[in-house]
């Protein structure tokens, strides 16, 4: 019974997080050991999770021991995060909530089976544009539309992120399936505890 209570508590805590890793306007330019990425996400009640992993035989495999680079809804149309150079990231989950201020109620959608998701390798010291992603419900599924508008993304950065002004470069992304099964499987939640001083 204690285990069930712990799992329930973790679910509440995880669902209660509305953003992780989202950068703000005070962000400095990236170092050589990392890159900053920007992607358009619409509408704003769709939260995306980008997790690190690896590609094997054309399939993305999420690293279950590493935390998300970003879990967030778009702010003014964009999600901006950063990750270490050399990481391979993918959109591994999309959480749909009633509106952008909702915390607990919502549904998760994962790319599984033959469904492809955005995957990219993080370069060194760049500010990269991944493209725009628009979601909408079609029946009981979420439909994904990809697009490009680097000029709008650059204008957003120029206005809101002074240290990133004029640095944006387009980065080609891959659309690959993930190893996620479409059948219900047990969920594992890694717990990250910071070092005490």
C-alpha positions, 0 to 999 in steps of 0.5 A: 500500500505504501508503494501505491501511495508513493506512485500516486504522490509522484504522479501528482508532483510530476503532473503539477510541474507546468514547465522544466528547462524553459529559458527566459530573456536573461539567458546568455549566449551558449558556451561551446559545450551546449546549444540553445534551441527554439521551436514554435509550438501551438496551441499553448495548451499543448506541453511538449517533453524533449528527452535525451536518448540515442538512435539505433537502427533508425529508431529513437531510444529514450534514456530513462535515467536522464531528465527532460531537457524541456517540459513546457508549453509555448510562451508567446508561441515558442519553447526555448531550451538548451542541452549539452552538445552531443545529446540527441533529443526527441519529443517523447510526450505531448500533454494536452491540458484544458488551458495553459494554466491547468495543472492536474487535468490533462492527457498524455500522447506518446509517439509509438509504433510507426508514428514518427517524432522530431529527433535532432542532435545538439551541436556545439555552441549554436542557437538553433531553430527546429521548426514549428509544430502545431497540434490538433485533435482529430477523433481520439488522436493528436495530429501533428503538423510541421512547418518552418518560419525562421524569420518569425523565430529570429524576430522573437529572439531579437525582441526577447533574448538580447544575448541571442540577437542575430545568432539563430541558425536552422538545424535540420531535424529527423522524423523517426519512430521511437521505441515506445510501445503502443500497449499499456506498460508499467511506468517508471519515474526516476527520482532526482535528488540534488546533492546536499552541501 
